[in-house]
Amino acid sequence: MGPITFPLRAGSAGRTGKEETVKKRMMCVTVALCFLGSAFAAHGVEGVPQGGKPREEPKGARGKPGGILESYWKDRSRGQVKSIDLKGGKLVLTIFTRNVGPSDKTFLINAETKVELLGVGERTLADIDVGRSVVIRYKEDNEKGRNPTALTITIQLSSTRVTVKSVDVEGGRLVVTGRGGAMNFVVTDETKVRIDGEEKTLAYLAPKDVVTLYFKGDRREPGRMPRTDREPGQTTRTALGIKIQMPWTAGAVRRINVRAGKIVVAVRKRGKREPIELTFAVDDATKIFIGADEKALGDLAPKDFVMVYHKRAEKPGDDPIAASIRLEKRPRPR
């Protein structure tokens, strides 16, 4: 049998090797596009498979159907107060919905409706001004045509999480540092200071405390201050509420003295080979958890790995007070 030969197609006699390479690459791209087109046709486009039924969203995810946010906002509405009639017992709220626009919703208010100022404390219905941003937790009425009843109304405030740089109680000035640098706030006797739900005075604040400040301002830019607030000695913002973030310490239990109400925890620090021992005072208000159960100090044992949330002592030189102690890990018995 002689050698097998193929006839040349018309127009290919004078084609160079570079032109042949380009042609082969174009053919590969065409085949790939045809394959992708068939895949989209089989599985649907933009999450809609054949048959026209959209795919179900994953349950339990944040912001998804059945998730945390949906369950939270199931009986809550957020918007701006359009009008409030104390005598008629009605409040009209303008709710802004994405891709829909503003819409009005009417709520019934009465003497049992609780009002609070975010991060500050309780208020009354008379403290709600038109135009203020609020969050209303309500209860639907079974009768058709009746408006829902407002159970709690939370007046919103701008907030920012910062670190205390200095505090001047007599001068009524608070300097903090955040992402935008140093910022100045006015503090007064009406400024509420809290830690773990317990009210404190302004004198309790100390440098390096991590706090959340609540103040009147634009919620669209909660952490940004005017330029005048950044200049030393000048400010235009008043802090209405200050929530101190409770510090925590994690380590292994070294010693426990139930009678004296003391617990010693060994904590490892960076740059040190040996752990340091920290002593915490335990009082009647200290909560001790082993799992989900609340226990006593005597139920803990040495070598237990615990997490201690603590507050500063009222008197200088005293041990910090443990607000809560949680057992994280218990050593295995040998």
C-alpha positions as CSV (number, residue, x, y, z in Angstrom):
1,M,0.0,0.0,0.0
2,G,1.4,3.4,-1.0
3,P,1.5,6.5,1.2
4,I,-1.8,8.1,2.1
5,T,-2.3,11.6,0.8
6,F,-4.9,14.3,1.4
7,P,-5.9,16.9,-1.2
8,L,-5.3,20.5,-0.2
9,R,-8.4,22.7,0.2
10,A,-8.8,25.7,-2.0
11,G,-7.0,28.8,-0.6
12,S,-4.7,26.9,1.8
13,A,-1.7,26.5,-0.4
14,G,-0.2,29.9,0.4
15,R,-1.2,30.0,4.1
16,T,1.7,30.5,6.6
17,G,2.2,28.6,9.9
18,K,1.1,31.6,11.9
19,E,-2.2,31.9,10.1
20,E,-2.9,28.2,10.8
21,T,-2.2,28.7,14.6
22,V,-4.6,31.7,14.7
23,K,-7.3,29.6,13.0
24,K,-6.9,26.7,15.4
25,R,-7.3,29.1,18.4
26,M,-10.4,30.6,17.0
27,M,-11.9,27.2,16.5
28,C,-11.2,26.3,20.2
29,V,-12.9,29.5,21.4
30,T,-15.9,28.7,19.3
31,V,-16.2,25.2,20.7
32,A,-15.9,26.5,24.3
33,L,-18.6,29.1,23.8
34,C,-20.9,26.4,22.4
35,F,-20.3,24.2,25.4
36,L,-21.0,27.1,27.9
37,G,-24.2,27.9,26.0
38,S,-25.5,24.3,26.3
39,A,-24.6,24.3,30.0
40,F,-26.7,27.5,30.7
41,A,-29.6,26.0,28.7
42,A,-29.5,22.9,30.8
43,H,-29.2,24.5,34.2
44,G,-31.0,27.8,33.7
45,V,-29.8,31.4,33.9
46,E,-29.5,33.6,37.0
47,G,-30.5,30.9,39.4
48,V,-33.7,29.9,37.6
49,P,-33.6,26.3,36.4
50,Q,-35.7,24.9,33.6
51,G,-39.4,24.8,34.6
52,G,-39.4,28.5,35.7
53,K,-39.2,27.8,39.5
54,P,-36.5,29.8,41.4
55,R,-34.0,27.9,43.5
56,E,-34.7,28.0,47.3
57,E,-32.4,30.2,49.4
58,P,-30.4,28.5,52.1
59,K,-32.2,28.5,55.4
60,G,-30.7,29.9,58.6
61,A,-28.2,32.2,56.9
62,R,-27.8,35.8,58.1
63,G,-30.2,37.9,56.1
64,K,-31.7,34.9,54.3
65,P,-35.3,33.6,54.7
66,G,-35.5,32.0,58.2
67,G,-32.2,33.7,59.3
68,I,-31.3,35.8,62.3
69,L,-32.2,39.2,60.8
70,E,-35.5,38.0,59.4
71,S,-36.6,36.6,62.8
72,Y,-35.5,39.9,64.5
73,W,-37.4,42.2,62.2
74,K,-40.4,40.0,62.0
75,D,-42.3,42.1,64.6
76,R,-40.2,45.4,64.3
77,S,-40.2,48.4,61.9
78,R,-37.7,51.1,61.5
79,G,-38.2,54.5,60.0
80,Q,-38.8,58.2,60.7
81,V,-41.7,59.6,62.7
82,K,-44.1,61.4,60.4
83,S,-46.6,62.4,63.0
84,I,-47.6,61.6,66.6
85,D,-51.0,62.2,68.2
86,L,-50.7,61.6,72.0
87,K,-54.4,62.3,72.6
88,G,-55.6,60.1,69.7
89,G,-53.1,57.4,70.5
90,K,-51.6,57.1,67.0
91,L,-48.1,57.3,65.6
92,V,-47.4,57.4,61.8
93,L,-44.0,56.0,60.8
94,T,-42.5,56.5,57.3
95,I,-40.6,53.4,56.3
96,F,-38.0,53.4,53.6
97,T,-37.8,50.2,51.6
98,R,-35.1,49.5,49.0
99,N,-36.4,49.4,45.4
100,V,-39.9,50.3,46.7
101,G,-39.7,53.8,48.2
102,P,-41.2,55.3,51.3
103,S,-44.5,54.1,52.8
104,D,-46.5,55.1,55.8
105,K,-47.5,52.8,58.6
106,T,-49.8,53.7,61.5
107,F,-49.3,52.3,65.1
108,L,-51.5,52.5,68.1
109,I,-49.8,53.9,71.3
110,N,-51.0,53.9,74.8
111,A,-49.8,54.3,78.4
112,E,-48.3,50.8,78.3
113,T,-46.0,51.6,75.3
114,K,-42.4,51.8,76.6
115,V,-40.0,54.4,75.2
116,E,-36.3,54.3,75.5
117,L,-33.4,56.3,74.2
118,L,-30.8,54.0,72.7
119,G,-27.8,53.6,75.1
120,V,-29.2,56.2,77.6
121,G,-32.4,54.9,79.3
122,E,-36.1,55.3,79.6
123,R,-38.1,58.1,78.1
124,T,-41.7,59.1,77.6
125,L,-43.9,59.4,74.5
126,A,-43.6,63.2,74.8
127,D,-39.9,62.9,74.1
128,I,-40.5,61.6,70.6
129,D,-40.1,64.3,68.0
130,V,-41.3,64.4,64.4
131,G,-38.5,63.4,62.1
132,R,-36.6,61.3,64.6
133,S,-35.5,57.8,63.6
134,V,-37.0,55.1,65.7
135,V,-37.4,51.3,65.9
136,I,-40.9,50.1,66.9
137,R,-41.6,46.6,68.2
138,Y,-45.2,45.9,67.7
139,K,-48.0,43.4,68.1
140,E,-50.5,42.7,65.3
141,D,-54.2,42.7,66.0
142,N,-56.2,39.7,64.9
143,E,-59.1,41.9,63.8
144,K,-58.9,43.0,60.2
145,G,-58.5,46.7,59.6
146,R,-57.0,47.5,63.0
147,N,-53.5,49.0,63.2
148,P,-50.8,47.2,65.1
149,T,-50.0,48.2,68.7
150,A,-46.6,49.6,69.5
151,L,-45.1,47.7,72.5
152,T,-41.7,49.5,72.6
153,I,-40.3,52.5,70.8
154,T,-36.5,52.9,70.7
155,I,-35.3,56.4,69.7
156,Q,-32.2,55.9,67.6
157,L,-28.9,57.8,68.2
158,S,-25.7,57.8,66.3
159,S,-23.0,55.6,67.9
160,T,-19.3,55.0,67.5
161,R,-16.9,52.6,69.2
162,V,-13.8,54.3,70.4
163,T,-11.0,54.3,73.0
164,V,-10.9,56.8,75.8
165,K,-7.8,59.0,75.6
166,S,-8.6,61.4,78.4
167,V,-11.5,62.6,80.5
168,D,-12.0,65.9,82.3
169,V,-14.9,65.6,84.6
170,E,-14.8,69.2,85.9
171,G,-14.3,70.7,82.5
172,G,-16.9,68.4,80.9
173,R,-14.6,67.2,78.1
174,L,-14.0,63.7,76.8
175,V,-11.3,63.0,74.2
176,V,-11.4,59.7,72.4
177,T,-9.6,58.0,69.5
178,G,-11.1,56.1,66.7
179,R,-10.6,55.3,63.0
180,G,-10.8,59.0,62.2
181,G,-8.2,60.1,64.8
182,A,-8.9,62.0,68.0
183,M,-12.4,63.4,68.7
184,N,-13.8,65.6,71.4
185,F,-17.2,65.3,73.1
186,V,-19.0,67.3,75.7
187,V,-20.1,65.3,78.8
188,T,-22.5,66.5,81.5
189,D,-24.1,65.2,84.7
190,E,-26.9,63.8,82.5
191,T,-24.5,61.6,80.5
192,K,-25.3,58.0,81.4
193,V,-22.3,55.7,82.0
194,R,-22.9,52.0,82.2
195,I,-20.9,48.8,82.4
196,D,-22.6,45.4,82.5
197,G,-25.9,47.2,83.0
198,E,-24.7,49.0,86.1
199,E,-24.7,52.8,86.2
200,K,-21.4,54.5,86.9
201,T,-20.2,58.1,87.2
202,L,-17.9,59.9,84.7
203,A,-15.1,59.5,87.2
204,Y,-15.2,55.8,86.6
205,L,-13.9,56.3,83.0
206,A,-10.2,55.8,82.5
207,P,-7.7,56.0,79.6
208,K,-7.6,53.0,77.3
209,D,-11.2,52.0,78.1
210,V,-13.0,50.8,75.0
211,V,-16.5,52.4,75.0
212,T,-19.5,52.9,72.7
213,L,-20.6,56.5,72.6
214,Y,-24.2,57.4,71.8
215,F,-24.8,61.0,70.6
216,K,-27.1,63.0,68.4
217,G,-26.0,63.1,64.8
218,D,-26.4,61.8,61.2
219,R,-26.9,58.0,61.3
220,R,-25.6,57.8,57.7
221,E,-22.1,58.7,59.0
222,P,-22.1,57.5,62.6
223,G,-18.4,57.6,63.1
224,R,-17.4,60.8,61.3
225,M,-17.1,64.1,63.1
226,P,-17.0,67.7,61.8
227,R,-13.5,69.2,61.6
228,T,-14.2,71.4,64.7
229,D,-14.6,68.2,66.8
230,R,-11.1,67.2,65.9
231,E,-9.4,70.4,67.1
232,P,-8.1,70.4,70.7
233,G,-10.5,72.1,73.1
234,Q,-13.4,72.5,70.6
235,T,-16.4,70.3,70.1
236,T,-20.0,70.5,68.9
237,R,-21.2,67.0,70.0
238,T,-22.7,66.0,73.3
239,A,-22.3,62.4,74.5
240,L,-25.7,61.2,75.9
241,G,-24.7,57.7,76.8
242,I,-21.4,55.8,77.3
243,K,-21.3,52.0,77.4
244,I,-18.0,50.6,78.6
245,Q,-17.0,47.4,77.0
246,M,-16.1,44.9,79.8
247,P,-12.5,43.5,79.4
248,W,-11.9,39.8,79.7
249,T,-9.0,37.6,80.7
250,A,-8.6,33.9,79.8
251,G,-6.3,31.5,81.6
252,A,-5.9,28.4,83.8
253,V,-7.1,28.5,87.4
254,R,-4.2,28.3,89.8
255,R,-5.9,28.8,93.2
256,I,-9.4,29.3,94.6
257,N,-10.3,30.7,98.0
258,V,-14.0,30.3,98.5
259,R,-14.1,32.0,102.0
260,A,-12.1,35.0,100.9
261,G,-13.9,35.2,97.5
262,K,-10.7,35.1,95.4
263,I,-9.7,33.3,92.3
264,V,-6.1,33.3,90.8
265,V,-5.8,32.8,87.1
266,A,-2.5,32.2,85.2
267,V,-2.4,34.2,82.0
268,R,0.2,34.0,79.3
269,K,1.6,37.2,77.9
270,R,3.5,37.8,74.7
271,G,7.2,38.0,75.1
272,K,7.2,36.3,78.5
273,R,8.0,32.6,79.0
274,E,6.3,32.1,82.3
275,P,2.6,33.0,82.8
276,I,1.6,35.8,85.2
277,E,-0.9,35.4,87.9
278,L,-3.9,37.7,88.2
279,T,-6.2,37.7,91.2
280,F,-9.9,38.5,90.9
281,A,-12.5,39.2,93.6
282,V,-15.7,37.2,93.5
283,D,-18.8,38.6,95.2
284,D,-22.5,37.7,95.3
285,A,-23.1,39.4,92.0
286,T,-20.5,37.3,90.2
287,K,-22.1,34.7,87.8
288,I,-20.2,31.4,87.3
289,F,-21.2,29.2,84.3
290,I,-20.3,25.6,83.6
291,G,-21.9,25.0,80.2
292,A,-25.4,26.5,80.4
293,D,-25.8,25.9,84.2
294,E,-25.0,28.6,86.8
295,K,-22.7,27.2,89.5
296,A,-20.8,28.4,92.5
297,L,-17.1,29.3,92.9
298,G,-16.4,25.9,94.7
299,D,-17.5,24.0,91.6
300,L,-14.4,25.2,89.7
301,A,-11.0,23.4,90.2
302,P,-7.3,24.2,89.6
303,K,-6.2,23.8,86.0
304,D,-9.6,24.6,84.7
305,F,-9.4,27.0,81.7
306,V,-11.8,29.9,82.3
307,M,-12.7,33.2,80.8
308,V,-13.2,36.0,83.3
309,Y,-15.1,39.2,82.5
310,H,-14.1,41.8,85.1
311,K,-14.5,45.4,86.2
312,R,-12.1,47.7,87.9
313,A,-12.1,47.9,91.7
314,E,-13.9,50.8,93.4
315,K,-10.8,51.5,95.5
316,P,-7.2,51.8,94.1
317,G,-5.1,48.8,95.0
318,D,-7.9,46.4,95.3
319,D,-8.3,43.4,93.0
320,P,-10.5,43.7,90.0
321,I,-14.0,42.4,90.4
322,A,-15.1,39.4,88.4
323,A,-18.5,40.0,86.8
324,S,-18.8,36.6,85.3
325,I,-16.6,33.4,85.0
326,R,-17.2,30.9,82.3
327,L,-15.6,27.4,82.2
328,E,-14.1,26.9,78.7
329,K,-12.2,23.7,79.1
330,R,-11.6,21.2,81.8
331,P,-8.4,19.0,81.7
332,R,-9.0,15.3,81.0
333,P,-8.5,13.0,84.0
334,R,-5.4,10.8,83.8
